[in-house]
Amino acid sequence: LPSILQLSAQTVKVIRSYGVNMTLQMIPHCRVKSALVILLERMKSDKNRNVREDCGRYLRCVLDTWPVMMMEDDDDKKMKINSRTEERLSYEASQQIGMGLGRALTDPAQPVRNETKRGFQVVFQRF
């Protein structure tokens, strides 16, 4: 993931757009929770505006596409066919993403703030 984020820092828009499109197609299928930590940290501390914007875009994709772990009854748990709960987005992880998006609302770059607002729209629709 750090190498992919380096593509976002590229000044060549064609390379950056290919990297962003590839990552957006990959995120729904590769549910690695440790990537959230990297995205949140880079969105908070990276000097490059494009990297911060893309981190917000990737976090929005996570919120939009990863299955969510909801509170369930015991009967519902028995009926679940997919038992890969470690790949689901937990309530705590979604809270961390929400707090990271909240910090990004004060970002000096307008595109980063716009991407953050889109992320909040997904949070409000989904949770």
N, C-alpha and C positions, 0 to 999 in steps of 0.2 A: 504493500500500500504506500509506503513512503516514496517508492520509485514512481508510482502512478501519480502521486501528488506533485512530483517534480515536473511531470509533463504539464501540469497546470501552470507552472511558473514560466513556461516557454512563451516567448514573444511571438512565435509563429502560430497563428490562429488555426491553421489547418492541422498541425500536429496536436495542439491542445484539444480541438474539437473531436478528433479521432479518439484521443485518450479518454475524454469525458464520455463519449458515446459508448465506448467499450466498457468503462466502469459501470455506467448506468445499466447496461445489459447484464453485467456480471453480478451485481449486488443482490438481486432477488434470488439467485441460485447459490451463492456462497455466503451463508449466514454465520459469520465469524464475529462473535461479540467483542473480541479484543480489538477489532478494527474500529469499533465505536470510540474507544479511548484515544486512538490515534487521530481520528477525525475531529473529535471534540478539542483535543489539545492543539492541533494545527489550526483549527478555526479560531481559537482564542489567541494564539501567539505568533502565527506566521506573519511575516512582514509583507508578503505579496498578496495583493487584493484578490487576484484570480484564484489563488490557492484557498483563501478564506471563503470565497464565493462557491467554489467547487465543493469544499467540505460541507457547506450548508446544503448544496444540491444533493450530495450523496446521503447526508443524514435524512433529508426529506424522502429520498428513495427508500431508505431503510424503513422509515415510518410508514410509507405508503405500501410497501410490498411484503415485508416480513410478517408472518403470522403472529398474532398477539396471544399471550398467555393470560387468559381470563380466569377469574374465580369460578369454579365449577362444583356441581354436586357430585357425590360419589357415583350416582347412576350415570351421569354424563361422562365421567372418566372411563367407565366400563365400556361405553359405546364408542369411544374414540378409536378410530382405526390407526391414525398417525400418532405414534407414541414418541416421536422425536421432539420432546419438549425442550431439550437443551438448545434447539435451534429457534425457539420462539422468542419474541421480544417480551421481556418481563416488564412489569409495572415499574420497577426500580430503574431499569435501563431507559424506559421511555421518559421517566422523570429527569434523568441525567441529560438526555437529549433536549428536553424542554428547557432545562436550566442553561444549557449551552446555547440554545437558540435565543434565550432571553438576554444573555450577555452580548450576543452578536447584534442585537437591536441597537446598540450604541456604537456600532462600528462606524468609522469615519467615511467609509465607501458606500455610496448609495446602492450599487448592485448587490453587495453583501447584505444590506438591510432588506432589500427586496426579496432576496432568496430566503432570508430568515422569516419574513412574513408569510411566504408560501409554505414554509415548513410548519408554521403555527396553524395555517389553515388545515393542513393534514391532521395535526394533533387534535384540533377541535372537531373535525369530521369523524375521526377514527376512535377517539377516546371520549 
